[in-house]
Amino acid sequence: MTDRDRFAPAAAGLTRRAFVATAPLALAACAGVPSMNMGDLFAGDSGFDYSEIYGSKPDEKFPLPAMNWRSLDPAVLRRRVADPTGEEPGTIVVRPVEKHLYFVQDGGRAIRYGVGVGREGFEWSGRAKVARKAQWPRWTPTADMIRRNAKLYGPWAGGMDGGLQNPLGARALYLYQGGRDSSYRIHGTNEPRSIGHAMSSGCIRMFNHDIIDLYDRAGVGTRVLIRG
C-alpha cells in the first residue's frame, strides 16, 4: 500500500484519511430500516439467499462474522438486476450519486452492490482499469496526514497490517488510468453502516462480504467506469 491511500477518521464517518484502531468506531447517524412492513421491504427475488451470502466466513484469514442484513436498507444489499449501464459484460460501473456499483453480466443482467462514496468519489468520473488486487490489504497514512495530526496518524506511520480493524477491509481493487495509479480504490470497510451514505472523503467502499464477491469476479484488467 502506498502513501497515496488516504483515509479519514472513522469518528467522522470518513474513509480515506485516517483511522483510530484503539477506539470503538463511531458513525454519524445512519438510520436503520424501520421495523414495520419488513416483509414488504424485502419482498421480491433478489437472486441471492442473504442468509447465505451475508453469513459468517470462518475460512477467511480474519474470520468475518455474519452481517445483520435485516437491519439494513434493502437498497444497499446485493441484488441481480436488469443491466442499466449498457456496458460490456465484465465491466464495473460505479454510480456515486446512486450509491450503487454494478458488475455487468451476460444476457442484459448485472449484479448491483450498495456502496459508500467519499467526496473524491463524487468529484471523479471516467474510465480506469483494475491494475492490482489485494486481500486484507495494508494501509499507510500519508506524510501530509501525519503532519496535520501527528497524534492521530503518527502511530500508523509505518503502516497498519490487514485485519478487521483496517479501514481498507477484506479486499481492495486498485484503479489505474493510462498505466498510472489514480489513487482511487474500491475496497471493503470496517464500518458497514456507512454503506449507502455519502462520506466526507474517501474512495468507493463496500461491505466486506460484497467486496470479497466482487474481488472473485473481477480480475486484473477489468474495465471500470465511474459515472460522476
C-alpha positions in Angstrom: 0.0 0.0 0.0 1.5 3.3 -0.9 1.2 6.6 1.0 -1.4 7.7 -1.6 -4.1 5.6 0.1 -5.7 8.4 2.1 -8.3 7.8 4.8 -10.3 9.9 7.2 -11.2 9.4 10.9 -13.9 6.8 11.4 -15.4 9.0 14.1 -16.3 11.5 11.3 -17.7 8.8 9.1 -14.9 9.1 6.6 -12.9 6.6 4.6 -9.6 7.7 3.1 -7.6 9.8 5.5 -7.2 8.1 8.9 -8.3 5.5 11.4 -8.1 5.0 15.1 -7.8 1.3 15.8 -7.6 1.7 19.6 -11.1 3.2 19.9 -14.6 1.9 19.0 -15.7 3.1 15.6 -18.5 5.7 15.6 -20.6 6.8 12.6 -22.8 9.8 12.0 -26.4 8.8 12.5 -27.2 6.1 10.0 -30.9 5.3 10.2 -31.7 1.6 10.1 -34.7 0.1 8.3 -38.0 0.8 10.1 -39.3 -2.3 12.0 -42.7 -2.0 10.3 -43.5 -3.7 7.0 -40.2 -5.6 6.9 -41.8 -8.3 4.7 -42.7 -5.7 2.1 -39.2 -4.1 2.2 -37.5 -7.4 1.4 -40.2 -8.7 -0.9 -39.2 -9.9 -4.4 -36.5 -12.1 -5.7 -33.0 -10.6 -5.2 -31.4 -13.6 -6.9 -29.5 -14.3 -3.7 -30.0 -16.0 -0.3 -29.0 -13.2 2.0 -28.6 -15.6 5.0 -26.0 -17.4 2.9 -24.1 -14.7 1.2 -24.0 -12.4 4.3 -23.4 -15.3 6.7 -20.2 -15.8 8.6 -17.0 -16.5 6.7 -14.9 -18.6 9.1 -12.3 -19.6 6.5 -11.1 -16.0 5.9 -7.6 -15.1 7.1 -9.5 -12.9 9.6 -12.9 -14.7 10.1 -15.9 -12.4 9.3 -19.0 -12.6 11.4 -22.4 -12.8 9.8 -24.0 -9.5 8.8 -27.2 -8.4 10.4 -28.6 -7.7 6.9 -32.2 -7.4 8.1 -31.3 -4.2 9.9 -30.1 -2.6 6.7 -31.9 -0.7 4.0 -32.7 -3.3 1.3 -31.4 -0.9 -1.4 -27.8 -1.5 -0.2 -28.0 -5.3 -0.4 -26.5 -7.3 -3.3 -29.1 -7.9 -6.0 -29.3 -9.3 -9.5 -31.0 -6.7 -11.8 -31.5 -5.8 -15.4 -28.4 -4.1 -16.6 -28.9 -0.3 -16.6 -25.5 0.6 -17.9 -25.2 -0.6 -21.5 -21.6 -1.6 -20.9 -19.9 -4.8 -21.9 -20.1 -7.9 -19.7 -17.3 -8.0 -17.1 -17.3 -4.2 -16.7 -17.6 -2.5 -13.3 -19.8 0.6 -13.3 -20.0 2.9 -10.3 -22.8 5.4 -9.9 -21.7 7.6 -6.9 -24.9 9.6 -6.7 -27.0 6.5 -6.7 -24.7 4.8 -4.2 -24.5 1.6 -6.3 -21.9 -0.4 -8.1 -22.8 -2.7 -11.0 -20.9 -5.7 -12.3 -22.2 -6.3 -15.8 -23.0 -9.9 -16.8 -24.2 -11.6 -19.9 -27.8 -11.6 -21.0 -28.5 -8.0 -20.1 -28.1 -8.6 -16.4 -25.9 -7.1 -13.7 -25.1 -7.6 -10.1 -25.8 -4.5 -8.1 -24.0 -3.7 -4.8 -24.5 -0.9 -2.3 -21.5 1.4 -1.8 -20.5 4.3 0.3 -18.8 7.2 -1.6 -16.5 9.9 -0.4 -16.1 13.4 -1.7 -13.4 12.4 -4.2 -15.6 9.7 -5.5 -18.3 12.2 -6.3 -15.8 14.6 -8.0 -14.1 12.0 -10.2 -15.6 10.4 -13.3 -14.0 8.5 -16.2 -12.7 5.1 -17.2 -10.0 3.1 -15.4 -8.8 -0.5 -15.1 -8.2 -2.7 -12.1 -4.4 -3.0 -12.2 -3.8 -4.7 -8.8 -5.9 -6.6 -6.3 -5.1 -7.3 -2.6 -6.6 -9.5 0.1 -6.7 -8.0 3.6 -4.5 -5.1 2.3 -2.1 -3.0 4.3 -2.9 0.7 4.9 -0.4 3.6 5.4 -1.3 7.2 6.2 0.3 9.9 4.1 3.0 12.2 5.3 0.6 15.1 4.9 -1.9 13.3 7.2 0.8 12.8 9.8 1.8 16.5 9.6 -1.8 17.6 10.1 -2.4 15.4 13.1 0.6 13.6 14.4 -1.2 12.3 17.5 -3.9 10.6 15.5 -1.9 9.4 12.5 1.7 9.1 13.9 1.2 5.7 15.4 0.4 4.3 11.9 3.3 6.0 10.1 4.8 2.5 9.5 1.5 1.2 8.2 -1.4 -0.9 9.5 -1.5 -4.6 8.7 -4.6 -6.0 7.2 -7.3 -7.1 9.6 -10.8 -6.5 10.8 -9.9 -3.0 12.1 -8.1 -1.9 8.9 -10.2 0.7 7.0 -9.5 -1.0 3.7 -11.4 -4.0 4.8 -11.1 -7.5 3.4 -10.1 -6.7 -0.2 -9.0 -3.8 -2.4 -9.1 -3.2 -6.1 -6.6 -0.6 -7.2 -7.7 1.6 -10.2 -5.2 2.9 -12.7 -5.6 5.3 -15.7 -3.1 5.4 -18.5 -0.9 2.9 -16.7 -0.6 5.2 -13.6 -2.1 4.8 -10.2 -5.2 7.0 -10.0 -5.1 6.8 -6.1 -8.8 5.6 -6.3 -9.7 2.3 -4.7 -12.7 0.0 -4.5 -12.4 -1.6 -1.1 -14.1 -3.1 1.9 -14.9 -1.4 5.1 -14.9 -1.8 8.9 -18.0 0.4 9.1 -20.8 -1.5 7.4 -23.4 1.2 8.4 -21.6 3.6 6.1 -22.7 1.8 3.0 -25.4 3.7 1.1 -24.2 7.0 2.5 -22.0 9.9 1.3 -18.8 10.2 3.2 -16.9 13.5 3.7 -13.9 11.9 2.0 -12.8 8.6 0.5 -12.9 6.1 -2.3 -15.6 3.5 -3.1 -16.3 1.3 0.0 -18.4 -1.9 0.1 -19.5 -4.4 2.6 -16.6 -6.8 3.3 -18.9 -9.7 2.1 -19.6 -7.9 -1.1 -16.0 -6.8 -1.9 -15.0 -10.4 -1.5 -17.6 -11.4 -4.0 -16.6 -8.7 -6.5 -12.9 -9.5 -6.0 -13.5 -13.1 -7.1 -15.5 -11.9 -10.2 -13.3 -9.0 -11.4 -9.7 -9.9 -12.5 -6.8 -7.7 -13.1 -7.5 -5.7 -16.3 -11.2 -5.4 -15.5 -12.7 -2.2 -17.0 -14.1 0.3 -14.6 -16.4 3.3 -15.4 -17.1 5.9 -12.7 -20.1 8.0 -13.7 -19.8 11.1 -11.6 
